[in-house]
Amino acid sequence: MAAVSNILVIGGGIGGLTAATALRQQGITVDLIESKPDLGVYGVGIIQPNNTLRALDRISLARRCVELGAAYPGWRMHDVAGTFLFDAPATDAAAPGLPPINGITRPLLHKVLTDGARAAGATIRLGTRVETLDDRGDHVHVRFSDGREGEYDLVVGCDGVYSDTRHRLFGDHVRPRYTGQCVWRYNLPRPASVEWGELYFGPDSKVGLVPLSPDLMYMFVVTREPENCRYPTADLPGMMRDRLAAYGGRIAELAALITDPAAVVLRPLENLLLPAPWHKGRTLIIGDAAHATTPHLAQGAAMAIEDAVLLAELLGREAPVSALLDEFMARRFDRARFVVESSAQILAWEMEEWNGIHNPDAKPGQLLHEATLALMEPY
């Protein structure tokens, strides 16, 4: 018998939808609310390392992601001129039988997760916010923006890096921190010769090509930008091309295809780590709301998915909620901190190099390899 009978999930992103599916599979009633009027997401892609697929496989969604995406064996490294350097194969140690890495468009991933939550029986209400959270000891009384009220054994906040739930519980002493880098993304046709993910290293930026389907991939470009990196939409294609001017080979050819202002996705790279515990009373924060990371390990979505799946497995037990939340924190906090801090270290070494600083202790490739292997371990 599960420790709780009903849960409110706040947020219809990756973490929230995964939590809704996983909790329902434990027999727990789930209401999920999303403040937006729909569950749409912007249309570039996402990288799913093998440990992401391991977590999704525990709720029977991994193979659908692989069917709709593009599996690849690892990363093929190049210099700024496009000259091949070496291959860095990824590992399937977390989930043998599933790909080392899978690329998938964000809209398709969101469809997989939304379909999973609905098929599992979660109730999803769009355009709905929390007005008040009143923890009454053995339950939480919630009043919603649409005038409805409800009582829940547990509330799970999955409402992203700018989480309102985190603010309600812990105030503003922990906020997202801008790191000095932004990432530009753009979907492109995938040449048949792109069989791996590809990375290209320039003097003050890096570029990646990520397979998403047999005929689609996306390009990302990581650059230094001012903190308020918001530029006129009409200027974005030209600005993205400008940041690729130093690159030769395949990247130079692809740069000419970046023409649609609406298709350029520019995001600042921010991070955040909420100190333990992530819960207060019967409300818990997970995913980016608790531990937003930069994408240097490609583990942001993985951490949210792992949070959600583990939480559901624990709450499926017959035990006091407080003890289960303590176990959740014991198994998640150090792992999430490791991802946030390792990603931040790689970023810091990149920024030093781009600023012309030679640091003999900088070993970004080694840290990336060691961190990836560590994250394949059970948790």
C-alpha positions in Angstrom: 0.0 0.0 0.0 1.4 3.4 -1.0 2.4 5.9 1.6 0.1 8.5 0.1 -3.2 8.3 -1.8 -3.3 11.6 -3.7 -0.7 14.1 -4.9 -0.7 17.5 -6.6 2.0 18.0 -9.2 2.7 21.6 -10.1 4.2 22.0 -13.6 3.7 20.3 -16.9 7.3 20.1 -18.0 9.6 17.1 -18.2 9.8 16.5 -14.4 6.1 17.1 -13.8 4.9 14.8 -16.5 7.3 12.1 -15.6 6.3 12.3 -12.0 2.6 12.1 -12.9 3.2 8.9 -14.9 5.4 7.3 -12.3 3.1 8.2 -9.4 0.1 6.8 -11.2 1.9 3.6 -11.8 2.2 3.3 -8.1 -1.6 3.6 -7.7 -1.5 7.1 -6.4 -4.1 9.6 -7.6 -2.5 12.6 -9.4 -3.7 16.0 -10.3 -1.2 17.9 -12.5 -1.6 21.7 -13.1 0.2 23.8 -15.6 0.0 27.6 -15.7 0.2 27.8 -19.5 -2.9 27.2 -21.6 -1.2 24.2 -23.3 1.7 21.8 -22.9 3.6 23.0 -25.9 7.4 23.4 -25.9 9.9 25.2 -28.2 11.0 23.0 -31.0 14.7 22.1 -30.7 16.1 18.9 -29.4 17.3 17.3 -26.2 20.1 14.8 -25.5 19.2 11.6 -23.5 22.3 9.9 -22.1 22.0 6.3 -21.1 21.1 7.0 -17.5 18.1 9.1 -18.7 16.9 6.1 -20.7 17.4 3.8 -17.6 15.0 6.0 -15.6 12.5 6.3 -18.4 12.6 2.5 -18.9 11.4 2.1 -15.3 8.2 3.7 -16.3 8.1 2.0 -19.8 8.7 5.2 -21.8 12.4 4.7 -22.9 11.8 2.6 -26.0 9.2 5.0 -27.4 11.7 7.8 -27.1 14.3 5.7 -29.0 11.7 4.9 -31.7 10.9 8.6 -32.2 14.5 9.8 -31.8 18.0 9.1 -33.1 20.4 6.8 -31.2 24.1 7.5 -31.7 27.3 6.0 -30.2 29.0 9.0 -28.8 30.8 12.2 -29.8 33.1 12.9 -32.7 35.6 15.7 -31.9 36.9 18.4 -34.3 38.9 21.5 -34.2 37.7 24.9 -35.4 38.7 24.2 -39.0 36.6 21.1 -39.0 39.5 18.6 -38.9 38.6 15.3 -37.1 40.5 14.8 -33.8 39.1 11.7 -32.2 36.0 9.7 -31.2 34.7 9.6 -27.7 32.3 6.7 -27.4 29.5 7.0 -24.9 28.5 4.2 -22.5 25.4 2.1 -22.0 26.5 0.9 -18.6 23.4 2.2 -16.9 20.9 0.5 -19.2 22.5 -2.2 -21.4 20.3 -2.9 -24.4 19.4 0.8 -24.7 21.5 3.3 -26.8 24.4 5.0 -25.2 22.8 8.3 -26.2 19.5 9.2 -27.8 18.6 12.5 -29.4 14.9 13.5 -29.7 13.0 16.7 -30.5 11.5 18.4 -27.5 8.0 18.4 -28.9 8.2 14.6 -29.5 9.6 14.0 -26.0 6.8 16.1 -24.5 4.3 14.1 -26.5 5.7 10.8 -25.1 5.6 12.2 -21.6 2.1 13.7 -22.0 0.7 10.5 -23.5 2.3 8.5 -20.7 0.7 10.7 -18.0 -2.7 10.6 -19.6 -2.6 6.9 -20.3 -1.6 6.3 -16.7 -4.7 8.2 -15.6 -3.4 11.5 -14.3 -5.7 14.5 -14.4 -4.2 17.4 -16.2 -5.5 20.9 -15.8 -4.1 23.7 -18.0 -4.1 27.4 -17.4 -4.3 26.8 -13.7 -2.1 28.2 -10.9 -1.8 27.7 -7.1 -3.3 30.6 -5.2 -2.6 29.3 -1.7 -0.8 26.3 -0.1 -2.0 25.6 3.4 0.0 22.8 5.1 -2.3 21.3 7.8 0.1 18.7 9.1 -1.5 15.5 7.7 -2.4 17.1 4.3 -2.1 20.3 2.2 -5.1 22.4 1.4 -4.8 24.1 -2.0 -6.8 26.9 -3.5 -6.4 27.3 -7.3 -6.6 30.3 -9.6 -9.8 28.8 -11.2 -11.6 28.9 -7.8 -11.3 25.2 -7.1 -10.0 23.8 -3.9 -8.4 20.5 -3.1 -6.7 18.5 -0.3 -3.6 16.4 -1.0 -1.3 14.1 0.9 1.7 15.7 -0.8 2.4 18.6 -3.2 5.3 18.2 -5.6 6.6 21.4 -7.2 8.1 20.8 -10.7 7.7 24.3 -12.0 11.2 25.0 -13.3 14.1 27.3 -12.6 11.9 30.3 -11.7 9.7 28.1 -9.5 6.8 29.9 -7.7 6.6 26.8 -5.4 10.2 27.3 -4.3 9.6 30.9 -3.6 6.5 30.1 -1.5 8.5 27.6 0.6 12.0 29.1 0.8 11.8 32.7 -0.3 14.3 34.3 -2.7 17.6 33.6 -1.0 18.3 31.0 -3.7 18.0 32.3 -7.2 19.2 31.2 -10.7 22.7 32.5 -11.3 23.8 33.6 -14.8 27.1 31.9 -15.7 28.4 34.1 -18.5 27.5 31.8 -21.3 24.5 31.5 -23.6 23.5 28.7 -26.0 22.1 29.2 -29.5 20.1 26.3 -31.0 18.8 25.7 -34.5 17.3 22.7 -36.2 18.9 21.6 -39.5 18.7 18.8 -42.1 20.9 15.9 -41.0 23.4 14.7 -43.6 23.9 10.9 -43.8 27.5 11.4 -42.9 26.5 12.7 -39.4 26.5 9.3 -37.7 27.7 10.5 -34.3 27.1 13.6 -32.2 29.7 16.1 -33.3 31.6 18.7 -31.3 33.8 21.5 -32.7 36.0 23.6 -30.5 36.8 27.3 -31.4 38.9 29.9 -29.7 36.0 31.5 -27.9 33.0 29.1 -28.5 32.0 25.5 -29.1 29.6 24.0 -31.5 27.7 20.7 -31.4 25.6 18.7 -33.9 23.0 16.5 -32.3 21.1 13.8 -34.3 17.3 13.9 -33.7 16.0 11.6 -36.5 17.3 10.0 -39.6 16.9 13.3 -41.5 17.0 16.0 -38.7 19.6 17.3 -36.2 20.1 20.5 -34.3 23.1 22.7 -33.9 24.0 24.3 -30.6 26.6 27.1 -30.3 27.8 28.0 -26.8 29.2 31.6 -26.5 30.1 34.3 -24.0 27.3 36.9 -23.9 26.3 39.8 -21.7 24.0 38.8 -18.8 20.9 40.2 -20.5 21.4 38.3 -23.8 18.1 39.3 -25.3 18.4 40.5 -28.9 15.8 41.5 -31.5 14.3 38.4 -33.0 14.9 39.6 -36.6 18.7 39.8 -35.8 19.1 36.3 -34.4 20.0 34.4 -37.6 22.7 36.9 -38.5 24.1 37.0 -35.0 24.2 33.2 -34.8 26.0 33.1 -38.1 28.5 35.7 -36.9 29.4 33.5 -34.0 30.2 30.7 -36.4 32.5 32.8 -38.6 35.7 31.3 -37.3 34.6 27.7 -38.2 35.5 25.9 -41.4 34.4 22.6 -42.9 30.9 21.3 -42.1 30.0 24.1 -39.7 30.8 26.8 -42.3 28.5 25.1 -44.7 25.7 24.7 -42.2 25.9 28.3 -41.1 24.5 29.5 -44.4 21.3 27.5 -43.6 20.5 29.6 -40.5 18.0 32.0 -41.9 14.7 31.8 -40.0 14.4 34.2 -37.0 11.6 32.3 -35.4 13.7 29.0 -35.4 16.7 30.4 -33.5 16.4 29.6 -29.8 18.7 31.6 -27.6 18.9 30.9 -23.8 21.2 32.1 -21.0 23.0 29.3 -19.1 22.0 29.5 -15.5 22.4 27.2 -12.5 20.9 26.8 -9.1 21.2 24.4 -6.2 18.6 24.6 -3.4 20.2 23.5 -0.1 18.8 20.3 1.5 16.1 19.5 2.3 14.0 20.4 -0.8 10.8 19.8 1.2 9.0 21.7 3.9 6.1 19.8 5.6 4.2 18.1 2.8 5.5 20.1 -0.1 8.6 19.0 -2.1 10.6 20.7 -4.8 12.2 18.6 -7.6 13.8 19.0 -11.0 15.1 22.4 -12.2 13.2 24.1 -9.4 15.7 22.5 -6.9 18.8 22.0 -9.0 19.1 23.7 -12.4 22.3 23.0 -14.2 24.1 24.1 -17.4 24.1 21.5 -20.2 27.8 20.7 -20.0 27.1 17.1 -18.9 23.8 16.9 -20.8 22.2 15.9 -17.5 19.6 18.5 -16.8 16.5 16.6 -18.0 18.1 13.3 -16.7 18.2 14.7 -13.1 14.5 15.8 -13.3 13.4 12.4 -14.6 15.5 10.5 -12.1 14.0 12.6 -9.3 10.5 11.9 -10.4 10.9 8.1 -10.9 12.7 7.6 -7.6 10.2 9.7 -5.7 7.3 7.6 -7.1 9.1 4.3 -6.3 9.6 5.5 -2.7 6.1 6.8 -2.2 4.8 3.4 -3.4 6.0 1.9 -0.2 4.1 1.6 3.0 6.1 3.9 5.3 5.9 7.4 7.0 6.0 10.2 4.4 8.7 12.0 6.4 11.0 9.0 6.3 10.5 8.5 2.6 11.3 12.2 1.9 14.4 11.9 4.0 15.5 8.9 2.0 14.7 10.7 -1.2 17.0 13.6 -0.2 19.7 11.2 0.9 19.7 9.5 -2.5 19.3 12.6 -4.6 21.0 15.7 -3.1 24.7 14.7 -3.6 24.0 13.4 -7.1 22.3 16.6 -8.2 25.0 18.7 -6.5 27.7 16.6 -8.4 26.0 17.4 -11.7 25.6 21.2 -11.0 29.1 21.6 -9.7 30.8 19.4 -12.3 29.0 21.3 -15.1 30.0 24.6 -13.5 33.6 23.5 -13.3 33.7 22.6 -17.0 32.1 25.9 -17.9 34.6 27.8 -15.7 37.5 26.1 -17.5 36.0 27.0 -20.9 35.7 30.6 -19.9 39.3 30.7 -18.8 40.5 29.3 -22.1 38.2 31.7 -24.0 39.7 34.6 -22.0 43.3 33.5 -22.9 44.1 32.1 -19.5 46.2 29.0 -19.4 45.2 26.8 -16.5 47.4 23.7 -16.2 44.8 22.1 -13.9 42.0 22.4 -16.4 40.9 19.0 -17.6 37.4 19.4 -19.0 37.4 16.3 -21.2 38.6 14.1 -18.3 36.0 15.5 -15.9 33.2 15.0 -18.5 34.3 11.4 -19.0 34.6 10.6 -15.3 31.4 12.4 -14.4 29.5 10.5 -17.1 30.7 7.2 -15.9 29.9 8.0 -12.3 26.3 8.9 -13.3 25.8 5.5 -14.8 26.1 4.0 -11.3 23.0 3.0 -9.4 21.6 5.6 -7.0 
